[in-house]
Amino acid sequence: MALRVLAFARLRELLGFAERDVDVAPDATLDDVWTALTAGSPEAGRMRPSTRFARNGVVVDGAARVADGD
């Protein structure tokens, strides 16, 4: 499945991108996406408690499943 990920502020600096298209498994959650994106940046990974997710403009928790094109 293809997703577009937008990163803002300090997270954008740590991950090294503002926008990126990523492929994920069909049953992926936002927590799964987070884990994959931050695997190469321990400092970014530690930001999880203060990071909020929005899917298609709606704030959701990390357990939310993603859909193709989100």
C-alpha positions as CSV (number, residue, x, y, z in Angstrom):
1,M,0.0,0.0,0.0
2,A,1.2,3.5,-0.8
3,L,1.0,6.3,1.8
4,R,2.2,9.9,1.8
5,V,3.9,10.9,5.1
6,L,4.4,14.5,6.1
7,A,6.8,15.4,8.9
8,F,6.9,18.7,10.7
9,A,9.2,20.8,12.9
10,R,11.9,18.9,14.8
11,L,10.7,15.5,13.5
12,R,11.2,16.8,9.9
13,E,14.8,17.7,10.8
14,L,15.6,14.4,12.4
15,L,14.0,12.3,9.7
16,G,15.5,14.4,6.9
17,F,12.3,14.9,4.9
18,A,9.2,17.0,4.9
19,E,7.2,14.7,2.6
20,R,7.8,11.1,1.5
21,D,5.8,8.4,-0.2
22,V,6.2,5.0,1.6
23,D,5.0,1.5,1.0
24,V,3.5,-0.5,3.9
25,A,1.9,-3.8,4.5
26,P,-1.9,-3.9,3.9
27,D,-2.7,-4.4,7.7
28,A,-0.3,-1.6,8.9
29,T,-1.1,0.8,11.7
30,L,0.3,4.2,12.2
31,D,2.5,2.8,15.0
32,D,3.9,0.4,12.4
33,V,4.6,3.3,10.0
34,W,6.3,5.2,12.9
35,T,8.5,2.3,13.8
36,A,9.6,1.9,10.2
37,L,10.3,5.6,9.7
38,T,12.2,6.1,12.9
39,A,14.2,2.8,12.7
40,G,17.3,4.7,11.5
41,S,16.9,7.6,14.0
42,P,16.8,6.8,17.7
43,E,16.4,10.4,18.5
44,A,13.3,10.6,16.3
45,G,12.0,7.4,17.8
46,R,12.1,8.9,21.3
47,M,9.7,11.7,20.2
48,R,6.8,9.2,20.0
49,P,5.2,10.3,23.3
50,S,5.0,13.9,22.1
51,T,4.0,13.1,18.5
52,R,0.4,13.2,17.2
53,F,-0.8,11.5,14.1
54,A,-3.3,12.9,11.6
55,R,-4.7,10.7,8.9
56,N,-6.4,12.6,6.1
57,G,-6.7,15.6,8.3
58,V,-8.2,13.9,11.3
59,V,-6.1,13.3,14.5
60,V,-6.0,9.6,15.3
61,D,-4.1,7.3,17.7
62,G,-1.2,5.0,16.7
63,A,-3.5,1.9,16.6
64,A,-5.4,3.3,13.6
65,R,-5.0,1.2,10.5
66,V,-3.9,3.0,7.3
67,A,-5.4,2.6,3.9
68,D,-4.0,2.9,0.4
69,G,-3.6,6.5,-0.5
70,D,-3.7,7.9,3.0
